[in-house]
Amino acid sequence: MRAVLTPDDLKKGDLADVGWHPATIIDYKEEDADTDGSTNCIFIFKITDGPNKGVSPRRLFNEKALGFGKNLWKTLNFPYDAVKGYELSTELFRQTIGHSLKLYIKRGKSNKGNEFNDVVDFMPLEPAK
């Protein structure tokens, strides 16, 4: 085997400092959950500035618990109806690629004991005026 690892490739697995980071959504994908075949909605980010620039944390939302994404949906200015709530779709999620925002990252630990970048909150990149 032969491989070339770019500096970006090497940053993918780095642990970011705990706190707020400017980032861009660089990809969105869906995978079946191992447990029941429901859909996992996976947003992939890239930190765009600061000492953790280039780190690419991910955030997964399962289709059965999309309410946990309410701060992301609000930050992305998804249309909200006071009666119906949010109408979410794969197409809407894919349209977010390229959107810049701030992520709050804390240290998570997998069930195997591995630490990871746990994206727990979102806010607009610039405060609303």
VENCOR-V533764 format. One record per backbone hydrogen bond with DSSP energy under -1.0 kcal/mol. NH is the residue of the N-H (numbers start at 0). CO is the residue of the C=O. Records with the same first field share a line. If there is no record, write none. Layout:
NH->CO ; CO
This chain:
9->5
10->6
11->7
13->10
18->104
20->102
22->100
23->45
24->98
25->43
26->43
28->41
30->39
32->37
36->32
39->30
40->60
41->28
42->58
43->26
44->56
45->23
46->54
47->21
52->49
53->46
54->51
58->42
60->40
62->38
64->61
67->64
68->65
69->66
72->68
73->69
74->70
75->71
76->73
77->72
80->84
84->80
92->88
93->89
94->90
95->92
96->93
97->24
98->95
100->22
101->122
102->20
103->120
104->18
105->117
107->115
109->113
112->109
115->107
117->105
119->103
122->101
